Amino acid sequence: MSTTGLPFDDIRDLVRTMPGPDGAAVHTARQREAELTKPAGSLGRLEELSHWLAAWQGGVPHVDRPLVAVFAGNHGVTKKGVSAFPPEVTAQMVANFAAGGAAINQICAAYDLSLKVYDLALEIPTEDFTEAAAMDERTCAATMAFGMEVLMDKPDLLCIGEMGIGNTAVAAAIYAGLFGGTGADWAGAGTGLEGEALAHKAAVIDEALAFHKGHLSDPLEVLRRLGGREIAAMAGAILGARHQNVPVIVDGFVASASAAVLHKLDPRALDHCLFGHVSAERGHMKALEALGKVPLLALGMRLGEGTGAALAAGIVKAAARCHRDMATFAEAAVSNKG
């Protein structure tokens, strides 16, 4: 239980009490796998995905209620020119999501995935993190708790994504705060920066790291000082899903930054997570290596919006269907190996 009454104490309690995988469900899944009408191991990583689902759903692998949750937030640091687009685009893209006009809408339709978009006080950007903490502790913890509310829809697979002009700079700063390095080590093109503009973005990140120096040993402090509302909400969604036995697919560079905060709190915190793809954003592969995760897809994408996670969800759905609905050798009257 909380000892100081500070908002982050409740988050630490949730990390400390995370449930583990269901070993019995995995054992049952592997037994069934051995009886399906195919050579052992012939479906490769699809078999691993079905076992992963079993472990974290606690039963027969299934994807009947998949949800893509996209969180949108605005950032005070955009006034420093870290993006090629103005901050107004965040709200405009949220409207585009609502109208069904974005890439994520088409991918969700193609794979029969539910989509919900969460506007996180777009009219109130976080503070410019080169001059102040992006959020106070109460705001950050409350936003994490809001992210957990996506589980109220009782999905059986959760995909997380984001929208927020300037948030690749924010994510790069989080990675530097968690894993070390400079702005140049982590900053990438984002919405299309290159040359002097990209160097400026890296310099702004370095300015933030210098401003918060001495306060970045605690991952939750890194999140509130350098993060954004959408990143805090995604971290909360990941943690809430763990407590509700819901496996999670994490999207790209920005979404992975939210996961990295939890990993730094406890390396086991991401055991229920699949990383949908490796982004073309510079630094994402390095981040995945730091997290010890192998992405499912590598398509050269860097859009965000949950697009990579949604594409991966289509493959996970196929893995679950193969495991659950394929005939066994006995059912199909097919001779098994001698």
C-alpha positions in Angstrom: 0.0 0.0 0.0 1.0 3.6 -0.4 3.4 4.8 2.3 3.7 8.5 1.5 0.3 9.2 -0.1 2.0 10.5 -3.3 0.2 9.8 -6.5 3.0 7.7 -7.9 2.8 5.3 -4.9 -0.3 3.7 -6.4 1.4 3.1 -9.7 4.4 1.5 -7.9 2.0 -0.8 -6.0 0.4 -1.9 -9.3 3.8 -2.7 -10.7 4.8 -4.6 -7.6 1.6 -6.7 -7.6 1.6 -7.6 -11.3 0.3 -11.1 -12.0 2.4 -13.6 -13.9 1.7 -15.9 -16.9 -0.6 -18.8 -16.6 1.7 -21.8 -16.9 -1.1 -24.4 -17.0 -2.7 -22.6 -20.0 0.6 -22.6 -21.8 1.1 -26.3 -21.1 -2.4 -27.1 -22.5 -1.8 -25.0 -25.6 1.5 -26.8 -26.3 -0.2 -30.1 -26.0 -2.9 -29.1 -28.5 -0.2 -27.7 -30.8 1.4 -31.1 -31.0 -1.9 -32.7 -32.2 -2.7 -30.1 -35.0 -2.5 -31.2 -38.6 0.9 -29.9 -39.4 4.5 -30.8 -38.8 5.8 -29.6 -35.4 7.1 -26.0 -35.5 5.9 -25.5 -39.1 4.0 -22.3 -38.3 7.1 -20.8 -36.7 6.4 -17.6 -34.8 2.6 -18.1 -35.1 2.9 -20.9 -32.7 4.8 -18.7 -30.2 2.1 -16.1 -30.6 -0.7 -18.6 -29.7 1.3 -19.7 -26.6 1.8 -16.0 -25.6 -2.0 -15.4 -25.9 -2.7 -18.5 -23.7 -0.2 -17.4 -21.1 -1.7 -13.9 -20.6 -5.4 -14.7 -21.3 -5.3 -17.7 -19.1 -7.0 -20.1 -21.4 -7.6 -21.1 -25.0 -6.0 -18.5 -27.3 -8.6 -16.2 -28.9 -9.0 -12.8 -30.4 -12.7 -12.0 -30.5 -12.7 -8.5 -29.0 -9.5 -6.7 -30.2 -9.3 -3.0 -29.5 -7.0 -0.4 -30.9 -6.7 2.5 -28.5 -5.2 5.7 -29.9 -4.3 8.4 -27.4 -3.8 12.0 -28.5 -1.9 14.7 -26.6 -0.3 18.1 -27.3 3.2 19.3 -26.1 4.4 22.6 -25.0 7.9 22.0 -26.5 6.4 22.3 -30.0 6.9 26.1 -29.7 10.7 25.3 -29.9 10.2 24.1 -33.5 10.8 20.3 -33.0 8.2 19.3 -35.6 7.6 20.1 -39.3 3.8 20.5 -38.5 2.0 22.9 -36.2 0.4 21.6 -33.0 -3.1 22.3 -34.4 -2.6 19.2 -36.6 -3.1 16.9 -33.5 -6.8 18.0 -33.1 -7.3 18.0 -36.9 -6.0 14.4 -37.1 -8.3 13.4 -34.2 -11.2 14.7 -36.2 -9.9 12.8 -39.2 -9.9 9.6 -37.1 -13.5 10.3 -36.1 -14.5 10.8 -39.7 -12.8 7.5 -40.8 -10.2 9.1 -43.0 -6.9 8.1 -41.5 -4.7 5.1 -42.2 -5.5 3.5 -38.9 -9.2 3.5 -39.8 -8.5 1.5 -43.0 -6.3 -1.0 -41.3 -8.8 -1.6 -38.5 -11.5 -2.1 -41.1 -9.4 -4.5 -43.0 -8.7 -6.7 -39.9 -12.1 -6.2 -38.1 -10.5 -4.3 -35.2 -12.4 -1.9 -32.9 -10.9 1.6 -32.8 -11.3 4.2 -30.0 -9.5 7.5 -30.0 -8.9 9.4 -26.7 -8.5 13.2 -26.7 -6.3 14.1 -23.7 -7.0 17.8 -23.1 -5.6 18.9 -26.5 -6.4 22.5 -25.6 -4.0 22.3 -22.7 -0.5 21.3 -23.9 2.0 20.0 -21.4 4.6 22.4 -20.2 7.7 23.0 -22.4 10.1 20.5 -20.9 13.1 22.7 -21.6 11.7 25.1 -19.0 9.7 23.0 -16.5 8.5 19.5 -15.9 6.0 18.5 -18.6 3.5 17.4 -15.9 3.2 17.4 -12.2 3.0 14.1 -10.4 -0.8 14.2 -9.8 -1.5 15.0 -13.5 0.8 12.2 -14.7 -0.6 9.6 -12.4 -4.2 10.6 -13.2 -3.5 10.3 -16.9 -2.0 6.9 -16.4 -5.2 5.9 -14.5 -7.2 7.3 -17.4 -5.3 5.0 -19.7 -6.3 2.1 -17.6 -10.0 2.8 -18.3 -9.7 1.4 -21.8 -10.0 -2.0 -20.2 -13.6 -1.2 -19.2 -14.5 -2.3 -22.7 -13.2 -5.7 -21.9 -11.0 -6.3 -24.9 -9.2 -9.7 -25.3 -6.3 -8.0 -27.2 -5.3 -4.4 -26.7 -3.2 -2.4 -29.3 -1.9 1.0 -28.2 -1.0 3.9 -30.5 -0.8 7.7 -30.3 -1.1 11.0 -32.1 0.7 14.2 -31.0 2.7 16.7 -32.9 6.1 16.9 -31.4 6.0 13.6 -29.6 8.9 11.9 -31.4 11.1 14.6 -29.7 9.4 13.8 -26.4 9.9 10.0 -26.9 13.5 10.5 -27.8 14.0 12.6 -24.6 12.4 9.8 -22.6 14.8 7.2 -24.1 17.8 9.4 -23.3 16.5 9.9 -19.8 16.0 6.2 -19.2 18.9 4.6 -21.2 21.4 7.5 -21.5 22.8 9.2 -24.5 22.2 12.6 -26.2 19.5 14.0 -28.3 21.4 13.2 -31.4 21.5 9.5 -30.3 17.8 9.2 -30.2 16.2 11.9 -32.3 14.9 11.0 -35.8 13.0 12.6 -38.6 9.6 12.4 -37.0 7.2 14.3 -39.3 10.0 14.8 -41.8 12.8 16.9 -40.3 16.3 16.6 -41.7 19.6 18.6 -41.8 19.7 21.7 -39.6 16.1 21.1 -38.4 16.9 17.7 -37.1 20.0 19.0 -35.4 17.9 21.7 -33.8 15.5 19.0 -32.5 18.4 17.1 -31.0 19.7 20.3 -29.3 16.3 21.0 -27.8 16.3 17.5 -26.3 19.8 18.1 -24.9 18.5 21.3 -23.4 15.7 19.4 -21.6 18.1 16.7 -20.4 20.4 19.4 -18.9 17.4 21.2 -17.3 16.2 18.0 -15.5 19.7 16.6 -14.7 19.7 15.0 -11.3 16.0 14.1 -11.4 16.0 11.3 -13.9 17.0 8.2 -11.9 13.3 7.4 -11.2 11.5 6.2 -14.4 8.2 7.8 -13.3 10.0 11.1 -12.8 11.4 10.7 -16.4 7.8 10.2 -17.6 6.4 13.3 -15.8 9.3 15.6 -16.5 9.9 14.6 -20.2 6.8 12.9 -21.3 3.3 13.7 -22.5 -0.3 12.8 -21.7 -0.6 10.3 -24.5 2.6 8.6 -23.3 1.4 8.5 -19.7 -1.9 7.1 -20.8 -0.3 4.3 -22.9 1.8 3.3 -19.9 -1.3 3.1 -17.8 -3.1 1.1 -20.4 -0.2 -1.4 -20.5 -0.1 -1.7 -16.8 -3.9 -2.0 -16.5 -4.0 -4.7 -19.1 -1.5 -6.7 -17.1 -3.9 -6.7 -14.2 -6.9 -7.6 -16.4 -5.1 -10.6 -18.2 -5.2 -8.8 -21.5 -2.2 -9.2 -23.9 -0.9 -6.0 -25.5 0.5 -5.1 -28.8 2.7 -1.9 -28.7 3.1 0.3 -31.7 6.2 2.2 -32.8 8.8 4.6 -31.5 6.5 6.8 -29.3 4.4 3.9 -27.9 7.5 2.0 -27.1 8.7 4.9 -25.0 5.7 4.4 -22.7 6.6 0.8 -22.4 10.2 1.6 -21.6 9.2 3.5 -18.5 7.5 0.4 -17.1 10.4 -1.8 -18.1 12.7 0.5 -16.1 10.4 0.1 -13.1 10.5 -3.7 -13.5 11.9 -5.7 -16.5 9.0 -8.2 -16.1 6.4 -5.4 -16.7 6.4 -6.0 -20.5 6.2 -9.8 -20.5 2.6 -9.6 -21.7 3.5 -7.2 -24.5 4.3 -7.9 -28.2 6.0 -5.1 -30.1 4.1 -4.9 -33.4 6.9 -3.5 -35.6 10.2 -1.7 -35.8 9.7 1.9 -36.9 11.8 3.6 -39.5 12.3 6.3 -36.8 16.0 6.3 -35.9 16.4 5.0 -32.4 13.5 2.5 -32.3 15.6 -0.6 -33.0 18.1 0.6 -30.3 15.2 1.0 -27.9 13.8 -2.5 -28.7 17.2 -4.0 -28.1 17.4 -2.2 -24.7 14.0 -3.7 -23.9 15.0 -7.2 -25.1 12.1 -7.3 -27.6 12.0 -8.7 -31.1 9.4 -6.8 -33.3 7.0 -8.8 -35.3 7.1 -6.7 -38.5 9.6 -4.5 -40.3 7.8 -2.5 -42.9 9.7 0.8 -42.9 6.7 2.6 -41.3 6.9 5.6 -39.0 3.3 7.0 -39.0 2.2 6.2 -35.4 -1.6 6.1 -34.9 -1.3 2.4 -33.8 -0.9 1.4 -37.4 2.0 -1.1 -36.9 0.3 -2.6 -33.8 -3.0 -3.0 -35.8 -1.2 -4.8 -38.7 0.4 -7.1 -36.1 -3.0 -7.7 -34.6 -4.1 -9.2 -37.9 -1.3 -11.8 -37.7 -2.1 -12.5 -34.0 -5.7 -13.1 -34.9 -4.6 -15.6 -37.6 -2.4 -17.3 -35.0 -5.3 -17.7 -32.6 -7.6 -19.0 -35.3 -5.0 -21.6 -36.4 -4.5 -22.8 -32.9 -8.2 -22.9 -31.9 -9.9 -24.0 -35.1 -7.4 -26.3 -37.0 -8.4 -29.9 -36.9 -6.2 -32.4 -35.0 -4.8 -35.4 -36.7 -7.5 -37.6 -35.1 -10.3 -35.2 -36.0 -9.2 -35.0 -39.7 -8.3 -38.7 -39.9 -4.8 -37.7 -41.1 -1.9 -40.0 -40.2 0.5 -38.5 -37.7 4.2 -39.1 -37.9 5.4 -42.6 -37.0 
